[in-house]
């Protein structure tokens, strides 16, 4: 009879299989014996491939696996979800799975899992999201340090650059009761840490039932009201919400009675739970947040496209909510655009509110970098933001009687008081924020800004608003005191004024700016969309390509050559390795990387040399006396070569020059000349894609016709 695997393990106890089995058994015993620090709870319902992302992120945690447990409750999925979960758990001693009859919403699975949990803290994940690698370790550490009953961490969202950022502007907060307030818990999602004993003591649970909208807000509001201490963790990426069409939050809307029923229930809960003089401010702040986001904004948003019946239904329900929870005495707490909506709604002037909604939707943000440059190892940028309409014309504000008013339809202006349309004295409230966001990790870090705003004349009757700010990015500390650790970072801007908020990328027509910071190469550049980006790992740009090589200053001998890079800002000592791949060339325009003829190895280093040149258009030159040089050597025959440069761990990128090598029986004769590489414009790239798409469409049509039309 063939020997079974178990027989082999028994006969050879010192084999690698036996060692693995002993390790797994020890880990399982450890998990069973120790109380985990965190219980990660996941309510699952037919998650598809999304659950793989969840499990992979848990496997990658820096917190040792025996210090947390994973509890997944399948809410009666109709597919093979439970079997897949069992397969995951079979190889993970810290994972348990359970199945319940379908409840219709994540609330009951979360409550069931909370009852089963053993961790000091519990946190709730959705079944298709992910945690960042250091999430659980750092959150457990800070929760213990602050003795928090509730910890709200840094969350990102795949489709929203600014998701949750307003709550993190003050950095880490040991207790929002003392500084910050309840709005520091936003967004009020369940992806937070809750002390398990605290939830049990106060009976805090998710409201159960089919389609219990905003169940997470119920838990967070009650937790805030009961907690002794509520902390905010802003310095470590924690949770990534992967937005998808199947999210529960997208399955309902304000054209249905259900939406207004559930919103009424939620507002009643907030009103009752945050009652009393000591919670008066959190109560008002929370109700006003719901007023802005789920009452005024959502109702106004449906008006241009809703049917008359849908509008009538929603109007009755929204007016009932407005009268019940939002007295006119609160109107001065609203910003002008919000106040205009509130007043028109209170007067049930639906046609005018529809016109206002259309006018507000016309506004978009356009930010551009007017100057960028390196100084003392930091990237300085000046940014200007303008509001444009959908035709890219400046948004107009009217001059009337010495005042500046919003340019709205005359009927709307006539129906509103001055405080809802007059922006003359509002420039000091203009907010212009800047941030960098990792293209791969979707993490956003905000930059400090000090914006100013002004009115700029368009004609005798109108002005527009322009905001400006200066910001400084230090790549060594931009991630809450730590270095930027992803390869590509994109710059974004958001302007907020008079109750309107608009965001965009930061456009740039500035030349690329290269830097060598303590041996770490970086390039700030305009990407293919025309927006500003930063390459910190030489993936798409590098400092040979963008360092403005001084071809007249190249020197060489039989061992190699030396090329000044005057366009590289140098800060601090250090060097970075370079590999130069030489390929043959018969044309001026480079194509894909060809088979290498020779490979030279070398480095880019900083040294004192007054002849290296300066970056005259940067904010400041390199540190005093510092210059960057490319030094490389290796065996190479005489010839003319195209040069591809790989800097540090980056990818080979075409250099903007060709290299001429000549042997004359003695020292190496070497020279370089510029390679006229023409960069396509964005418009040209779009045109080429359009041509390719039309050609593809013609090909598809031809193939369909060939199948349908009989051959003769």
N, C-alpha and C positions, 0 to 999 in steps of 0.2 A: 504494500500500500504506500502511496507517495507520502513523504514526510510533510506534515502540516507546519505552517509557520510557527505555531506555538511550540511544537516539538523542537524546532531548531533553537528557539529562544531558551528552552529548558536545557538543551544539551550544551549550548554555548553561552553560559551566563555572562561572559565578558564581551559578547558581541555588541556592535553599535545598536542593534535592535533592543537588546536587553537594557542598555544604558538609557535609551529613550524611554523605555517602559518605566524604569525606576524614576526618571525625572518627572514623567507625567504623574505617576502615583504620588510622588512627594509633593508636587504642585497641587494635586487634588486634595491631599490631606491638609496642606497648608491653607487652601481656600476654605475648607470645611471648618477648620479649627479657629481661624482668625475672623474677627468681625471686620468686614470691609469698611473702608472710609467712605466710599460712595456706592450707591446703588443706581445704576443707569437703567431707566425704565423706558421701554419702547412699546407703544401700542401699534400693532401691525394689522393691516387689512389689504391683502392682495398688492404688496408693494412692488412686485416685479423685480427688475434688476436693482432698484434703489436700495434694497436691503443689503446687497453686496457692499455698497458704498458705506453703509452704517457699520457693518462688521469690520471692514478693512480699516476704518478710522479708529475703531476700538482696539483692534490688534496693534495699531501703531502708537498707542499711548505711551508716553514716557513714565507715567505712573505704573509701577509693577502690577501685573495682572492680578496677583493675589490681594491687592489692596482695593480692588473694586469688583463689583459683580454686575452682571447684565441680566435683566429679567425682561423677556419678551412675551407679551400676551397677544396671541392671535385672536382677533375679534371675529371668529367664524368665517375666515376667508374661504371663498368657494373654489379656490384652486389648490395648488400643491404647496402653499406657503408654509403650513405647519410642518410638513415633511422636510422642507428645506431648512426650517429653523431647527428641527431636531438634528439634522445633519451638522449644522454649525455647532450646536451645543455638544455633540458627541466628541469633538476635539478641543473643547474649551471648558476646562473645569470650573471656571467662574461664570458660566452662562447657564441660565435655566429658561425653559420655555413652557408656556401653558396655553391652553385653548379654552375659549368660552363661546357660548352661543352669541351670535351676532347681535350687538347692541345698537349699531347704527352710528356710533360716534366714538372718538378716542377716550371719552371721559371714563366709562366703566373699565376698560382694560387698564387704564392708568391707576384707577382706585384699587383694582384687584392686585396689581403688581406692587403698589405701595404697601398693602397689607402683608405681602410676602417678603418685602425688603428687609434686609438686615443692616444696611449701611448707616453710618452716622448721618450722612446727607443723602438725599435722593435728588436726581435730576431727570428730566423728561426729554426724550428725543422723539422726533417724528421718524417714520419708518423709511425715509429716503434722503435723509440729511447726513451730515458728517461733523465730526469733531476735529479740531486742529490738534496736532500731536501732543503739545504740552498742556492741553486744556484741563484735564482732570487733575494732574499733579499740582499745577499752579492754583487752580480754583480751591482745591482742598487745603492747600497751604494758606491761602489768604483768608478763607472762611474760618480756619482755626485761629489764625493770627488776630482776626477782628472779632471772634466769638459771635459771628453773624447767625441769625436765624434764617435769613434769606440773603443770598448773594446773586447779584445781577451782573453777568459777565459781558465781555465784548462779543457781539454777534455780527456776522456779515451775511449778506444776501447776494445770490448770484446775479440778480437783475437790478440791484439798487446800490449805487456807489455810496450813498449817504445813509444807508440803513442803520438806525440806532446811534448815529454819531452825535446827535445833540445831547444824548445822555452821558456822553463820555468826555465832554469838554473840560471838566474839572479834574480829570484823571481819576486815580483810585480814590475812593471815598470809604472810610471805615464805617460811617453811619450817615445815611441821607437824612435822618431825622434832624441831625445837628447842622447839616449843610447840604443843600441840593433840593430836597423836597421829593414828592412822590413822582414827579415827571422824570426823575433819574432812573426809574424802573422801565421806562419806555425803551423799546417796544415791549408791551406786556404779554410776551410769549411765555411758554412754560419751560423754555430751555435755560433754566436757572438752577441754582442749588438751594434746596430747602432742608433745614434740619428736620430729620424724620420725627424725632420726639416732639418737636414744636408743632408739626402738622397734626400728630395724634392728640396732643394735649388740647388743642383748640378745635379739633374735629374739622379741619380744613380739607375739603375734598372737591374734586371736580363735579359740577352738576351733571347728573346722568339723564339720558333720554336721547331719542333720535334727533339729530341735528340741533344740538345744544350750542348755538352760535356763541362765540367769544367765551368759551368755557375757561380759557386761560386767564382772562381778565378777572373773572370771579375769584380765582385762587390768588392772584397777585394782589388784588385790592384787599381781600381779607387778611392775607399774610402781612401786608404793610400795616394794617390797622392793629394787628395783634403782636407784631414782632417787637422785641426789645431793641434789636439792632439790625439794620438793613445796609449791606455793603455793596459797593460797585467796584468791579474789577475791570479796569480799562487798559492795563498794560500788556495783556496777553490775548492773542486771538483764541477764541473759545469755540464758537459754533458757526457753521456755515449752513444757511438755509438754501436748499436747492429748489428754486421756484420752478413749478411745473403746472401744466393745465389741469392736473388732477388734484391740486391742493384743495382741501375742504373749504378754505376761505374764499375760493372763487366759484363756489357752487350755489350762491344765493346773491340776491341783489335787491335794491330799494324799489323795484317795480312790483314786489310781492308783499302780501300782507304778513307773511312769515318774517320777513326782515324787520318790519316795524314792531311786530309782536315781541320778537326776541330783544330788540333794542330797548323797548319799553321795560322789559323785565330787567335788563342789565342796568339801566339808569336807576330804576327803583332800588336795585341791590346796592349800587354805589351810594345812593342817597341815604339808605338805612345803615349801611356798614360804616360809612365815614361820618357818622353823626356825632354831635357833641362839640363843645367849644374848642377842644384841643385838636380836633380833626377838621375844623371848618375850612382851613386853607387847602389841605389835600382834597377835601370834598369838592370845593369849587374848582380847583385846578383840574381834577379828573373829569368832572362834568363838562367843563369848558373844552377839554381836549376832545371828548366825544361829540360835543356840539360842532366844533370845527370840522372834524374828520368824518363823522358818520351821520350827522344831521344836515348841516348846511352844504358841505361839499358833495355828499352823495346824492342828496335831493336835486341840487342844481345840476349835477352831472348828467342826470337822466333826461332833463327837459328837452334838449334839442332833438332827441330821437324817440322818446317815449310816445306811446299811443295816447289818445285822449283819455281812455279808460284807465290806463296805468297812471297817468298824471293825476287824475281825479282821486284814485285810491290813495296814492302816496301823499297828496296834499292834505287830505283829511287826517291821515295818521301822523304826518310830520307836524302839522299845526297843533294837534293834541299834545304831542311830546313837547313842543316849544312852550306852550302855555303851562304845562305841568312842571317843567324843570328849569326853565330859563326866563326869569322875570326881566322886564325891561330895564331894571336897575343894573343888570349885568352888562348892558350894551356898551358902556364906556370901556369895558375890559377888552373889547374886540378891536382889531385893527381895521383900517378903513375898508378894505375889500371885503372882510368878513362882516363888518357892520352893515355894509350895503346889502349883502345877501340876507342878513337877519331881518332888516327892516322891510325889505320887499316881501320876504316870506311872511312876516307878521301881518302885512297888509294884503296877503294872498294875491299879489300882483304877478301872477305867473308869466304873462307875456314879457313884462319888463325884466323879470329874473332870468328868463331865457335869453334875452338880449345881453344881459350882463354876463351870463355864462359864456356866450359866444365871444364876447369881447375879451374876457379873461383868458380863454383858451388860445387866443391869438398870440399871446405874449410868450416869447422864448428868450433864453439867455445866449449871448455870444461873448465869450471871453477870449482874449488873446494876450500873449506875452509880448510886451513892448520892448523888453530887454532881458537877456539872461547872460550869466557869466559866473565864473568860479572866483572865489576869494577866500584865502585861508582855509581851503578844504571844504568850503560850503558853496552850494549853488544859490545864487541870488537871482530873483526874478521879479520884474515889475509886470503887473497884470492889470488890464483894463476890461471892464465888463459893461456891455450895453444891452438894453432890451430892444428886441426887434419883433416885428410881426412876422406872419408866416410867409410874406413876400420879401423878407429881409430888409424892410424899410424900418427906420427908427420908430419906436413906439412914441406917440405924440402925447404931450400934456398941454392943456390949453392955458393961455394967458387971458385972464378975465378980471377986470377991476383990480389990477395989481396983485392978484392971487394966481396960483398954479393949480389947475383942476385936472382930474383924470379925463381923458378924451373918450367919453361914453355917448351913446345915443342921447339926443336931446330929451326925449321922454324920460329916460332913466335919470338924467341929471336933474330934471324938474321934480322928480318924485323923491329925491334924496336930500337930506340936510347937508350943510357944508362939511361937517365932520366926517361924512362918509365918502367925500369926493375931493376934498381940499388937501393937497399934499405939500403945500408951500413950506411948512415948518417941519417936514418929516425927514429931511436929508440926514439928520444925525442918526436916524434909526436904520439907515441902509446898511445891510450886512453883506460882505463879500468874503466867502470862505474858499480856501484852497486845500486840496488834499492830493496825496498820491495813492494809487491803488495798484496792487499786484495783479498783473494780467493773468497769472496762473492760479494764485491762491485766493484771489478776490478779497484780500484784506485791504482796508482803507486806513491810512494814517493822516490825520489833519495837521496842517501847518498853521503856525501862529500868523495872524494878519492884523493890520490896523487900518481898515478901509476908510476912505473918504468918498464923498459923493458930491456931484455938482449938477446943476441944470445947464444944458448946452442949447443955445438957440438953434432952431431949425428955420424959422421965418419970423415975421413980425407977430404972428398969432400963436406960435407953439414952440415948445422946448422939448428936449428929451433928457433922460437921466443917464449919467455916466458914473460908474464907480471905479475906483482905482485902489490898488494896494501893493505893498512890497512884502515879499515873503522870503524866508531863508530856509533851505533844505540842507541839513547836515546828514549825509548818508550814514555816518557812524552812530547817530543817536535818534534818527527820525522815527524809529519804531518804539516809541515810549521809552527812550533812553538806550535802545539797542540798535544795532546796525540793520539796515534794510537787507533782508536775506533771500529775496526772490530775484530772478534775473531781469525782468522788465517791469517798470513802473510807469503808469500813465497819470498825467496830471489832470485834475478836474476842478471846476469852479462851481459854486452855487451862490446866487444872489437872492436875498430875501428882503422884501420891502413892502410896506403898506398891506401886509396880509397875503402877498403873492410870493411864491418860491419857485425859482427856476434854476436848473442845472445844465451844465454842458462840459465838454472837454475844453482844454486850454489850447487854442490854436496858436501856431507859431510859424513865422517866416524867418526866424533867426537862424544863422548858420549853426551847425553842430558845435558843441563845446565839449572838448575832451579834457580829462583830468587823470592824474596819477596820484592817489591819496594814500600815503604810507604803503606804496606798492600795489594798491588796488586800482585797476583801471576802470574808468567810467566815461560814458558819453551821454550828454543831454542832446536830444535831436528832435526834429519834426518827423513823425512817423508817416506811413503811407496815407493816412486820412488827413494829414495836415495838423495833427494835434501833437502837443509836447509830450515826450516820453524820456525815460532814463534807463539806459542799459548798464547794469552793474556787473554783468558777467560776460560781456563781449559776445552776445549771441547774435545780435542783428547789426550792431555797429562796433567798431573798435578804434583804439587810439592811434593805430597806424593809418587807418583809412581816414580818420577825422582829425589827425594831429597836424595837418598842413605840413607834410614833409618838405624840408628845405632841400630840394634836389640839387641846387647849386653847391650845397655844402657837403655832399656825400664824399667820403674818403674811403679808400680801401687798399689792401695789399694782398699778398698771396694767402693770408689767413682769414680774410673776411673784410667787412666794411662797417662803416659807422655813418648813421644818417640822423641829422638833427630833426626834432619834432617840435618846432616852435609854437605850435597851436595847442600843446598839452600844458595845462595848468598843473604845477607840481606842488604838493604839500607833504612835507615830512619825508624821512628817508624811506628807502625800499626800492624794490625792483620787481618786475613781473616777467615770466618766461614768454618767449616768442618762438614760433616755428614758422619759417617762411618756405612755402612750397612753390618751386619754380616750374612753370609749364611753358611749352613752346607757344609761340604766338605768330600768327600770320595776318591777324586783323586787329584793328584798333579797339573795336568794341568787344568787351569780354563776354564769354558765354559761360556755361556751367564749368565747374572745376574739371579740368582734363587730367589725363594721366601725368603724374609728376615726373619731371626730368631730373630734378635734384631737390633736396630738402636741406635747408640751412637752419641751424638752431642758434638761439641767442637770447637777448633780453632787452627790455626797455628799462632804462635806469635813469636816475636823477643825478645830476652833477652840477658843479659850478662852472658856468661858461657864459661869458657876456655876449658871445656871438650867436647864441642859440635863438635869439629873437624873442618877441613878446606877443601876447594875445591882446592886441591893441583895442579890440572891440569888446573884450570881456569887462566885467565890472572892475576887476583888478588883475594885475599880472601875477605870475607865479611868485611863490615865496622868494624873498630877496636872494639873488644869486643862483637860483635853482633853474635847471633846464632839463628837458627830457631828450634822451638819445636812444635810437634803435641800434643795437650792436648785434651782428650776426656773422657766422662763419661756417664753412664747410666746403667740401670738394665740389667744384662745378666747372664744366667745360666752357670754352668761349662760346658766346652766342647772345641772343636777345631773348629775354624771358618775361613772361607775365608773372606777377608776384601775387601769391595768396598768403595772407597773414593770419595765423591763429594766435591770438593773444590770451595768455593764461589758459583757462579751461574752455574758452569759447570755441566758435566754429570758424573755419577758414573763410575769410572775406577778401574779395578782390581789392588790392591796393591801387591807389590812384597814380601809379607810375609803372613803367617797364624798366628792367635792369639790363644794361649792356655790360657784358664781361668779355675781356680780351686778354689772352696770354701772349706775351712778346718775348718769351725766353727768360723773363726776369720777374719783377714784381707784377702783381695783378693790375691790369688797367680796368677801371670800373667807372661807369657813369650811369645816370638815370635821367629819364625825361618823363614829363607828365603824360598820362594816358587820358585822352579826352573821352571820359565816360559821360554820356548824356543820361540824366535821370528823368524818367517819365513823370509827367505831372499827373495829379489825381484825375483830372478830366480826361487825359489820354488813356489812363488805365480803365476808367469807366467806359470810354468809347470802345476800347479793345474787347472788354468783357461783353458789351452789347453786341458787337460784331460776332463774337464767338457764340453767344447765345442764339442769335438769329441763324447762324450757320447750323447749329445743333438742331434747332427747330425745323429747319428745312430738311435736314437729314432724317429726322423722325417722320416728318410728313411724307417724304419720299419712300421710306420703308413701309409705312402704313399703306400708301397707294400701291406699292408693288405687291403687297399681300392681297389687297382687295381687287385689283384690276387683273383679270386673267391675261397671261402672256399669249401673244399670237405667234 
